[in-house]
Amino acid sequence: MSATLQELRPVHGKGLKRNPWPGIVIVIVFHVVFIWALAHGLANATIQLLRGNLQTVVTTEEVKDDLPPPPPPPDFKPPPVVAIAPDVSIDLAQAPPPAATTAITNTPPKPPAPVAVAPPPPPPPPSSAVPTTSHAVTAEDYPAISLRLQEQGTVAIKFVIAANGTVSACDVATPSGKPRLDDAACKMVLKRWKYKPAMQDGKPVAQNGTANVIFQLK
């Protein structure tokens, strides 16, 4: 048998060279077809197995007509909503008082009011001047023409008593109607009337005076 195999073994270097590509292609195609068949066969077998396990069970239940129908639901009515209005009275005659506002100001305090100083009391009024000579009209005071004409009358005069006691001024306040008698009255007062002057705070002061000079014949 060994001899026979040797006879059949090709001798290297002799005869035609063989191409290996057709065999390789055949092997590849065989493997592809095998893998495809294997994949589709397993998928179909899995589907068939699942179909065998899945069974649809349909049951029917006979409904008996002699059972009474269920009672209808009670007629539910919601209770009425009663709105209670609050008792509010609005007095339109009296307006609400304005809101009190407090104003805060940085007004400096007012300086204290000056204390009123009472004025000094007025000095006491001066004492009245006291005459030191006679004020009667004598024959020397009568004008000579008035004596012959028998003129009489009363002359009202106002005069000023100086601080030394003499009469410093004389004016006729109410005339007698006889000009000679009016002139004679002031001449007599300025010439003969003397006074103890009026005193005020211990000092002699001037003073005004009034008098009536009467010219009368006996």
Buried (B, 14 or more C-beta within 10 A) or exposed (E): EEEEEEEEEEEEEEEEEEEEEEEEEEEEEEEEEEEEEEEEEEEEEEEEEEEEEEEEEEEEEEEEEEEEEEEEEEEEEEEEEEEEEEEEEEEEEEEEEEEEEEEEEEEEEEEEEEEEEEEEEEEEEBBEBEBEEEEEBEEEBBBEEBEEEEBBBBBBBBBBBBBEBBBEBBEBEEBBEBEBBBEBBBEBBBEBBBBBBBBBEEEBBBBEBEBEBBBEEE
